[in-house]
Amino acid sequence: MGIEVFKKHLREKRAIKLSLGSNIDANKTALIATCAQNAHASAIDIACDKKSFEIAKKHTKLPIFASSNHPFSLQEALKWGVDGIEIGSFNSLRKKGKMYSPQELYNIVLETCALANDYDTFISVCIPKEYNKEEKTNLIKKLELLGIDLIRLETSNIIKDIQELSEIANASIIPFAFLLENANDIKTVFENGFCAVDVEYIAQKYESLAHISTTTMTLVGAISHRNSINKEILRTSREMFAY
């Protein structure tokens, strides 16, 4: 399937990437990968860990992203054969009471892009929720010039932040995804016309593997159903303009 699945779902405004965050538990990795495959999700996102990649690869044909804020680790992931990389994963910094400045993050992106130059890969960048609106906007403009494929915006309260985030997105040309902490926020993202969400709470919140499986299937099924009209329009358009 490859990265084209994720790109297709972005165009259809129904992309869902299931993320394990920093979790490298083998059972959860296998289950999330299997559930994502069965539920027709868009991609999974794993920690930048070779064993996790090998386990995920055995259980899904969906695109696999690796997340890290270390350029050389992401380069190693590209050597393994991941479909995309995400520059992010800030929780370890937060636990130490630290965060990259926008310039520091931009420098990490620059270095990562240079190391990834020999690979045809999809690059996503996560922007921390700690940045103010001006910092986010200025950084996104610089990332656009680098040709970044997707911006992931962190938010702890999308209902409160939606106007600001909409203004940022409307001033940009890069597609946006949202890292969500609350399952109820998913509906808000798609109702406001955005094309993607990154769901990490499944792997982080639920300890029961059966609960993770049920939640994954329900989530992706609901979003796919909601976007059935979009898929029908796309199908009809392809038929009309087929030669």
N, C-alpha and C positions, 0 to 999 in steps of 0.2 A: 504493500500500500504506500509506504513512504510518506514524505512530508506533504505530498499533493493532497492527501486526505485533510490535513489540517488547513491548508490553503483553501480548499473547496469549502470547508465549513466556515472559514472566515468570510468568504464571499457571500455565503448564505446567511450570515449573521446568527450562527448557532454553534460556534466553536466552544467546546468544553475540554479543558486540559485538567486531568486529575493529577494532583501533585502530592508527593510523599514528603515534601520538605526535606528536613535533614534525617528523616527516618530511613534506616537501612535494614530494617527487620526483613528477613527473607520471606517469611510467611505473608506479611502484609504486601510486600512488593509483588509476589506472585498473584495474590488475590486481586489487588488493584488492577494489575495488568490484565488478568482474566476477565474481570468485570467490565473494564473499559472496552475490551474487545467484544464481549457479548452484547453490551449495551449500545454499541456503535458510537462510542465517544470519539473525540477528535485526536487525542494524544494523551500520553502520560509523561510526567515529569519526575525524574528521580534525582537523588543526590549524586554528586559526581564520584561514583564509586563503581569500579569495574565489576565486582561481584553482583551488585544490584542490577547493572546493565545486562549482564549475562542471564540473570533470572528473569528479568522483564522480557528479554528477547525471546525466551522460550515460551512465554505465555501470551504474547500478543504480536500481531502484525501491524499494529498502529504505530505512528511515529513516536519515537522516544526522545525526549529532551533530557539533557543533563544540566543541572544548576550549580553554579559556584560563583564566588567572587575572586577566584584565583585564575588568571589567564592561562598559566601553564597546565593547570588541572583540566581546564576546558579544552585545551589543545590535545591532551591525552585522550579525552572523551571522543574527540573527532577521529582519532586514530582507531578507537574501538569500533566506530561506525554509527554513532548516534546521529539522528536525523536533524536535530537542532540543539542549540545551546542557549542557555539563559544566564545572563550576568545578573546575579542577585544573591539570594540566600543571606539575609541580614540578621537572622535571629541570634546567631552566635555573637555577633557584635553587640546587639542590644543587651544580652545577658551580662556583658562587661561594661554596660553603660556608655557605649561608643556608637558612632555612626560615621560613615564616610561623608565628607563634604561633597557638594555637586562637582567640584573640580576634581577631587580624588576619584569619584566614580567615573567621570568622563575619561580620566587617564587610564583607568582599568579597562574601559571599553575600547579605547584606542589601542592599547597593547593587545587585547584579545582579538580585535579585528585584524591586526597585523599578523598574529600567529595563525589566524584562521584563513588567511588569504589564499592558501593553497587548496582549500576545501570549498566545495559547493554546498554551503550549509545555511540554514535558517537561523537568524540571530535575533534574540529577544533581550530586552533590557528592562529590569525592574527598577522603578523609581520609588524610593522610600517615602512612607507617609509623613516622615518628619520634615520634609522639605516644604517651604511655603509656595504659594502659587507662582510667584515670580521666578523662584529657583527652578521649579518644575518646567515652566514655560521656556525659560532660557536654555535649560539642558536639553529639552526635546528638540528645539531648533537646531542645536549642534548635532544631535543624534540623527536628525533627518539628513544632514549633509554627509553623514557617514554611510547612509543607505541601510540603516537598521530596519529590520522587517516588522517588528512588533514592539510596542511599549506596554509594559505591565505596570499599572498604577496600584499601589497599595492604598487601602482605605479601611478604617475601622468602623466607619459609619457612612455608608454610601447615600442614605437618605438625606443626611445633613450635607454631604459633600457634593451631591449630584450636580448642582448648578455650577460650582467652580470647576468640577471635572469636565462637564459638558463644554464650558467655555474654553478650557485648555484643548480638548479634543477637536473642537470646531476650528481652532486656529492652526491645526496641524494636518499633515497629510498621511501620517503613519497610523495604521490601525491600532486600536487600544484594547487591552484586556484588563480585567480587574481581579486582583487577588482578594478573595472574599473570606471573611471570618464568620459570616452568618448566612445560613442557607436561604433565608427569606430574601436576602439581597439579590439573589440571582434573577428573580422576576423583574426587579427594578432595572437592572442592567439592560436586559433585552427589551423591555418596554420603552426604554429611552434611546433605542436605536443603536446601541453598541454591539459589537460583533463577537465578543469573546469574554469568557470568564475563566479564571484559574481557581480551582476548588481544592483547598488544602485541608479543610476542616474534617473531611471524611477520614483521612488517615490519622489525623492528630486527635480527633475527639473520641472516636469509637474504638473500644478495645475488642469488642466481639467481632470476629471475622464474618459471621453470618450477618451482623448488623451492617457492616461495611458493604457487603455484597448487595443487600436489599436497598440500602440508601443510594448506592451508585446506580443501580438499575432504575430506581424511581426517578432520580434526578435527571439522568440523560433521557429517559423515556419522556418525561414531561416537557423538556426543552425541545426534543425532536418533534413531538406532537404539536407544540405551539408554533413551530416553524414549518408545518406541513404546507401552508399556503405559499411560503417562499419557495419551497422545493417544487411545488406544482408550477409556479410561474417560471422558474428556471427550466423545468422540463419542457413546458410549452414553448418557451422562447427558443430553445435549442431545436425543436421540431420545425418552428416557423422559419428559422434562418439556416436550416440544414440545406446543403447543396448536393 
